[in-house]
Amino acid sequence: MYRLLRAILFLFDPERIHRLVSRGIRALGTRPRLAAALRRHLSTGDPRLQVRAFGLRFPSPLGLAAGFDKGEGLAGGLFALGFGAVEVGTITPRPQPGNPRPRLFRLPAQQALINRMGFNNEGAAAAAARYAALAFRPGPLGINLGKNKDTPGADAPADYVAAFEALAPVGDYFVVNVSSPNTPGLRDLQAPEALRAILRPLLAAARPRGKPVLLKLAPDLADEDVDAIADLALEEGVSGLVLANTTVARPRAEGEPVAKEPGGMSGRPLLPRALALVARVRRRVGARLPIVGVGGIFDAEDAWRMIRAGATLVQGYTGFVYGGPRYALRIERGLLQRLDRAGLASIEEAVGLDADRAGDQSSSTMTIASSFSST
C-alpha cells in the first residue's frame, strides 16, 4: 500500500510533501497513548535488540538520522513509528531560513535524495521549548548541533556551545555537525586544529552535565584524514563518531539530470563508502570509540552488515522516506532473524564481527570515487 501512496506523493514537490507528512507525525506525538499503541505494532520490543552506548540505553540499534525533524517537535511521532532513537537537527543557536528553494530533490532510480537545505531551523531556544514538552519519549533523543551560516569560522566554537547550552536540558546526546556540504566553509572545520577548538569548550560544557558528545564526519574525507580525526576524538574524549554525512559525489547517478543540482546526496548509493569507513575506524580504535553507522540503510541486511562492520548503532533517513511507516519494524524483524541464524544472543554480540574481513575487501587507500564506482 505504501508503494502506491509513495508513487502519488512523489508526484509533488519533496519539501511540500515533507511539511504535509510532518503535520501528521507531530499530531501523533501529542497523543502519548495512541503513540504507544502504534509503537507496539511497529516495533518488536525484543530485548535482544537493546544496546548500551554512551551511557544510554537504546531499545533497538536503529535510529532516525538527523534532518527529518529540524527542531519542529516531530520526535514523539517518530518514536511511535518504531525507532530506537531519534536525532533531531541540525539546530543552530539563532534561527535561520536555510537556502533558497527548491533545495530538496529525489532520485527514485537510485533510491537517493539530494538536499541543500542549509540548516533551516527556528533556533535553539525554540527547539528546546518544543522538546521540553515532548509527550512520548521511549528512547534517547539526540540533537545535532551546527553553527549559523553568518558566523565566521573563528567564532564557530561559541556557536556550538551556545546551541548546546540552550538544548542541554532536553537532549540525551549531542552530535557536532561540521560535515554538511550546504553551509559554506563548514567542512573546513574538520581540520584537526579547528576541530579541537570546537570540541574542547563544548566537552567542557557537556561533561559536568553527563551529556555524551559525538562527532559526525563527511564521507568525502580521505581515509588518512578519517584516521587522524578518529585519533583526535579519542584524545579529546569524544563519546563516538557518526559515519557519515551526505556526499558531494554522485555515485551511480552521474548521468541523472537532477544529479547536477548542488547539495549533499544521501541514500542507497552511499552504503559501500559508509561500510568502508565504519570498518576502517573500527579496526583503528576497536570498541573504545562507538560508531553510529549511517548511509544507505534500506533493509535489515544493510543494517546487519553495518553492525558487523563495527557500528554499535545505525541510522536511516532516506531509507525511511522510501520505505514508509513499517521501515523500522521490517529492519528489527530482519535483524532478529539474522541473530538466530548466527547463533547470537543479542545484537551487541554482532558489533564488529566482520571488521577484519571488511578491511581485506577495501584498500586502505580507497578514495570516495573508487569506493562508489565499485558498486
C-alpha positions as CSV (number, residue, x, y, z in Angstrom):
1,M,0.0,0.0,0.0
2,Y,2.8,2.4,0.8
3,R,4.4,1.9,-2.6
4,L,1.2,3.1,-4.2
5,L,1.0,6.1,-1.8
6,R,4.6,6.9,-2.4
7,A,4.1,6.9,-6.2
8,I,1.4,9.5,-5.6
9,L,3.4,11.6,-3.1
10,F,6.4,11.6,-5.4
11,L,4.4,13.5,-8.0
12,F,4.6,16.6,-5.8
13,D,7.4,18.8,-4.5
14,P,9.5,16.9,-1.9
15,E,9.6,19.7,0.6
16,R,5.8,20.3,0.3
17,I,5.2,16.6,1.0
18,H,7.6,16.7,3.9
19,R,5.7,19.5,5.5
20,L,2.4,17.6,5.0
21,V,3.7,14.4,6.5
22,S,5.3,16.3,9.3
23,R,1.9,17.7,10.4
24,G,0.6,14.2,10.9
25,I,3.7,13.0,12.7
26,R,3.7,16.0,15.0
27,A,0.0,15.4,15.9
28,L,0.6,11.8,16.6
29,G,3.4,12.7,19.1
30,T,1.0,14.8,21.1
31,R,-1.2,11.8,21.9
32,P,1.0,9.5,24.1
33,R,-1.5,6.6,24.4
34,L,-2.0,6.5,20.7
35,A,1.7,6.8,20.0
36,A,2.5,4.0,22.5
37,A,-0.2,1.7,20.9
38,L,1.2,2.4,17.4
39,R,4.7,1.7,18.6
40,R,3.7,-1.7,19.9
41,H,2.6,-2.6,16.3
42,L,5.7,-1.0,14.6
43,S,8.5,-2.3,16.9
44,T,9.3,-5.8,18.1
45,G,10.2,-4.7,21.6
46,D,12.6,-7.6,21.7
47,P,15.2,-7.2,24.4
48,R,17.8,-8.9,22.2
49,L,17.9,-5.7,20.2
50,Q,18.7,-3.4,23.2
51,V,22.0,-1.6,23.0
52,R,24.0,0.3,25.7
53,A,26.1,3.1,24.3
54,F,27.4,6.4,25.6
55,G,25.9,5.5,29.0
56,L,22.4,5.4,27.4
57,R,20.0,2.5,26.7
58,F,18.6,2.2,23.2
59,P,15.6,-0.1,22.8
60,S,16.9,-1.0,19.3
61,P,20.0,-0.2,17.3
62,L,18.1,1.6,14.6
63,G,17.6,5.4,15.0
64,L,16.3,8.1,12.7
65,A,19.1,10.2,11.4
66,A,19.2,14.0,11.7
67,G,17.5,16.0,9.0
68,F,13.9,14.8,9.2
69,D,13.0,16.7,12.3
70,K,14.7,20.1,12.3
71,G,13.6,21.1,15.7
72,E,9.9,21.0,14.8
73,G,8.8,18.8,17.6
74,L,8.3,15.6,15.5
75,A,10.3,13.2,17.7
76,G,7.3,11.8,19.6
77,G,5.5,10.8,16.5
78,L,8.7,9.4,15.0
79,F,9.3,7.3,18.1
80,A,5.7,5.9,17.6
81,L,6.9,4.6,14.2
82,G,9.3,2.2,16.0
83,F,12.7,4.0,16.0
84,G,15.0,3.2,18.9
85,A,16.3,6.8,18.9
86,V,15.6,10.0,17.1
87,E,18.3,12.5,16.2
88,V,16.9,16.0,15.5
89,G,18.6,18.9,13.8
90,T,20.7,20.4,12.7
91,I,20.0,23.1,15.2
92,T,21.8,26.4,15.2
93,P,21.9,29.0,18.0
94,R,19.9,31.5,16.1
95,P,17.0,30.9,13.7
96,Q,17.9,30.8,10.0
97,P,15.8,30.2,6.9
98,G,18.2,28.0,5.1
99,N,19.0,28.1,1.4
100,P,16.6,29.3,-1.3
101,R,14.1,26.8,-2.7
102,P,14.0,24.3,-4.4
103,R,16.5,22.6,-2.2
104,L,15.4,19.0,-1.9
105,F,15.4,16.6,-4.9
106,R,14.6,12.9,-5.4
107,L,16.4,10.3,-7.5
108,P,14.0,7.4,-7.4
109,A,16.0,5.1,-9.8
110,Q,18.9,5.3,-7.3
111,Q,16.8,5.4,-4.2
112,A,18.5,8.6,-3.2
113,L,17.9,12.2,-2.3
114,I,19.9,15.4,-2.8
115,N,19.4,18.3,-0.4
116,R,20.9,21.7,0.1
117,M,18.6,22.7,2.9
118,G,21.2,24.8,4.7
119,F,20.4,24.2,8.4
120,N,16.9,25.7,8.1
121,N,15.5,25.8,11.7
122,E,13.9,28.2,14.2
123,G,16.9,28.2,16.5
124,A,18.0,26.5,19.7
125,A,15.6,28.3,22.1
126,A,12.5,27.3,20.1
127,A,13.7,23.7,19.7
128,A,14.4,23.5,23.4
129,A,10.9,24.6,24.3
130,R,9.3,22.0,21.9
131,Y,11.4,19.1,23.3
132,A,10.8,20.1,26.9
133,A,7.1,19.4,26.2
134,L,7.7,16.1,24.4
135,A,4.9,13.8,25.4
136,F,6.2,10.5,24.2
137,R,9.9,9.5,24.5
138,P,10.6,5.8,24.8
139,G,14.2,6.1,23.6
140,P,17.1,8.6,23.5
141,L,16.7,11.9,21.9
142,G,19.9,13.1,20.1
143,I,20.4,16.7,19.0
144,N,22.6,17.6,16.1
145,L,24.4,21.0,16.5
146,G,25.6,23.4,13.9
147,K,26.9,26.9,13.5
148,N,24.9,29.7,11.9
149,K,25.7,30.4,8.3
150,D,26.8,34.0,9.0
151,T,29.1,33.0,11.9
152,P,32.8,33.2,10.9
153,G,34.7,30.0,11.3
154,A,36.9,31.6,14.0
155,D,33.7,32.1,16.1
156,A,32.2,28.7,15.4
157,P,33.2,27.2,18.8
158,A,31.0,29.8,20.6
159,D,28.0,28.8,18.3
160,Y,28.3,25.1,19.2
161,V,28.5,25.9,22.9
162,A,25.6,28.3,22.7
163,A,23.4,25.8,21.0
164,F,24.4,23.1,23.5
165,E,23.7,25.3,26.5
166,A,20.1,26.0,25.2
167,L,19.4,22.4,24.4
168,A,21.3,20.5,27.2
169,P,18.2,20.1,29.4
170,V,16.3,18.3,26.7
171,G,18.9,16.2,24.7
172,D,20.2,12.8,25.7
173,Y,23.2,13.0,23.4
174,F,24.7,15.7,21.1
175,V,26.3,15.5,17.7
176,V,28.8,18.1,16.3
177,N,28.0,18.6,12.7
178,V,31.0,20.0,10.8
179,S,30.4,17.9,7.7
180,S,27.3,19.2,5.9
181,P,28.2,20.4,2.4
182,N,25.5,23.0,2.4
183,T,27.0,25.7,4.7
184,P,29.9,27.5,3.1
185,G,33.2,26.7,4.9
186,L,31.7,24.3,7.4
187,R,33.7,21.3,6.2
188,D,36.9,23.2,6.7
189,L,36.2,22.8,10.5
190,Q,37.0,19.1,10.1
191,A,40.7,20.1,10.1
192,P,42.3,18.8,13.3
193,E,43.1,22.2,15.0
194,A,39.7,23.7,14.0
195,L,38.0,20.6,15.5
196,R,40.0,20.9,18.7
197,A,38.9,24.5,19.1
198,I,35.3,23.4,18.8
199,L,35.4,20.2,20.9
200,R,37.3,21.4,23.9
201,P,34.9,24.1,25.1
202,L,31.9,22.0,24.1
203,L,33.1,19.0,26.0
204,A,33.9,21.2,29.0
205,A,30.3,22.3,29.0
206,A,28.9,18.8,28.4
207,R,30.9,16.7,30.9
208,P,29.5,18.2,34.1
209,R,26.0,17.5,32.8
210,G,26.8,13.9,31.8
211,K,25.9,14.6,28.2
212,P,27.7,12.5,25.5
213,V,29.1,14.4,22.6
214,L,29.6,12.7,19.2
215,L,31.2,13.9,16.0
216,K,29.7,13.5,12.5
217,L,32.1,13.2,9.6
218,A,31.8,13.6,5.8
219,P,32.2,10.5,3.6
220,D,34.3,12.7,1.2
221,L,37.2,12.8,3.6
222,A,40.4,11.0,2.6
223,D,41.0,7.8,4.6
224,E,44.1,9.3,6.2
225,D,42.1,12.3,7.4
226,V,39.5,10.0,8.9
227,D,42.3,8.2,10.8
228,A,43.6,11.5,12.1
229,I,40.1,12.6,13.3
230,A,39.4,9.2,15.0
231,D,42.7,9.6,16.9
232,L,41.8,13.2,17.8
233,A,38.4,12.1,19.0
234,L,39.9,9.6,21.4
235,E,42.4,12.1,22.6
236,E,39.8,14.7,23.4
237,G,37.3,12.3,24.9
238,V,34.6,12.4,22.3
239,S,31.9,9.8,23.0
240,G,31.6,8.4,19.5
241,L,31.6,9.0,15.7
242,V,28.7,9.2,13.3
243,L,29.8,7.9,9.9
244,A,28.8,9.5,7.7
245,N,27.0,12.6,6.4
246,T,25.8,13.3,2.8
247,T,28.3,13.3,-0.1
248,V,29.1,15.9,-2.8
249,A,29.9,12.9,-5.1
250,R,27.2,11.4,-7.3
251,P,27.7,7.6,-7.1
252,R,25.6,5.7,-9.6
253,A,23.8,8.8,-10.6
254,E,26.3,10.7,-12.8
255,G,24.0,10.7,-15.8
256,E,20.9,11.9,-14.0
257,P,19.9,15.5,-14.8
258,V,18.9,16.0,-11.1
259,A,22.4,14.9,-10.1
260,K,23.7,18.2,-11.4
261,E,21.9,20.0,-8.5
262,P,24.4,21.2,-5.9
263,G,24.0,19.7,-2.4
264,G,24.6,16.5,-0.4
265,M,23.4,13.2,-1.7
266,S,22.0,10.5,0.6
267,G,20.5,7.1,0.1
268,R,21.4,3.6,-1.2
269,P,24.5,4.6,-3.2
270,L,26.3,5.7,0.0
271,L,26.3,2.3,1.6
272,P,29.6,1.0,0.3
273,R,31.6,4.1,1.4
274,A,29.8,4.1,4.8
275,L,30.6,0.5,5.4
276,A,34.2,1.1,4.4
277,L,34.5,4.0,6.8
278,V,32.9,2.1,9.7
279,A,35.1,-0.9,9.2
280,R,38.2,1.3,8.9
281,V,37.5,3.2,12.1
282,R,36.6,0.0,14.0
283,R,39.9,-1.6,13.0
284,R,41.8,1.5,14.2
285,V,40.1,2.2,17.5
286,G,38.3,-1.0,18.4
287,A,35.5,-0.7,20.8
288,R,37.0,2.4,22.5
289,L,35.0,4.8,20.3
290,P,31.4,3.6,19.5
291,I,30.3,4.2,15.9
292,V,26.9,5.2,14.6
293,G,26.7,3.9,11.0
294,V,24.6,5.9,8.6
295,G,24.3,6.0,4.8
296,G,22.2,3.7,2.6
297,I,20.4,1.7,5.3
298,F,17.3,0.4,3.5
299,D,16.7,-3.0,4.9
300,A,17.8,-5.5,7.6
301,E,20.7,-6.8,5.5
302,D,22.1,-3.3,5.2
303,A,21.8,-2.7,9.0
304,W,23.3,-6.1,9.7
305,R,26.3,-5.5,7.5
306,M,26.9,-2.1,9.1
307,I,26.7,-3.6,12.6
308,R,29.1,-6.4,11.8
309,A,31.4,-3.9,10.2
310,G,31.7,-2.1,13.5
311,A,28.7,0.1,14.1
312,T,27.2,-0.1,17.6
313,L,24.1,1.8,16.3
314,V,22.7,2.5,12.8
315,Q,20.6,5.3,11.5
316,G,18.3,5.7,8.5
317,Y,16.7,8.7,6.8
318,T,16.4,8.2,3.0
319,G,15.5,4.6,3.6
320,F,12.6,5.7,5.8
321,V,11.4,8.1,3.1
322,Y,11.4,5.3,0.5
323,G,10.4,2.5,2.9
324,G,7.4,4.1,4.7
325,P,6.0,3.7,8.2
326,R,6.9,0.0,8.6
327,Y,10.6,0.7,7.8
328,A,11.8,0.2,11.4
329,L,9.7,-2.9,12.1
330,R,11.0,-4.6,8.9
331,I,14.6,-3.9,9.9
332,E,14.1,-5.1,13.5
333,R,12.4,-8.3,12.4
334,G,15.2,-9.0,9.9
335,L,17.9,-8.4,12.5
336,L,16.3,-10.9,14.8
337,Q,16.2,-13.5,12.1
338,R,19.9,-12.9,11.4
339,L,20.7,-13.1,15.1
340,D,19.0,-16.5,15.2
341,R,20.9,-17.7,12.1
342,A,24.2,-16.6,13.5
343,G,23.5,-18.2,16.9
344,L,24.0,-14.9,18.8
345,A,22.1,-13.9,21.9
346,S,22.0,-10.2,21.3
347,I,22.7,-7.6,18.7
348,E,25.6,-6.3,20.7
349,E,27.4,-9.5,20.1
350,A,27.4,-8.8,16.4
351,V,29.2,-5.4,16.6
352,G,32.5,-5.5,14.6
353,L,32.5,-9.2,13.7
354,D,33.3,-8.5,10.1
355,A,35.7,-5.6,10.6
356,D,38.8,-7.5,9.7
357,R,37.2,-9.1,6.6
358,A,35.9,-5.7,5.5
359,G,39.5,-4.4,5.7
360,D,40.6,-7.1,3.4
361,Q,37.9,-6.2,0.9
362,S,38.7,-2.4,0.8
363,S,42.1,-0.9,0.2
364,S,43.4,1.3,2.9
365,T,44.0,4.0,0.3
366,M,40.4,3.8,-1.0
367,T,39.1,7.1,-2.2
368,I,35.5,8.1,-2.3
369,A,35.4,7.8,-6.1
370,S,36.8,4.3,-6.1
371,S,34.5,3.1,-3.3
372,F,31.5,4.4,-5.1
373,S,32.5,3.3,-8.6
374,S,32.8,-0.3,-7.3
375,T,29.0,-0.5,-6.6
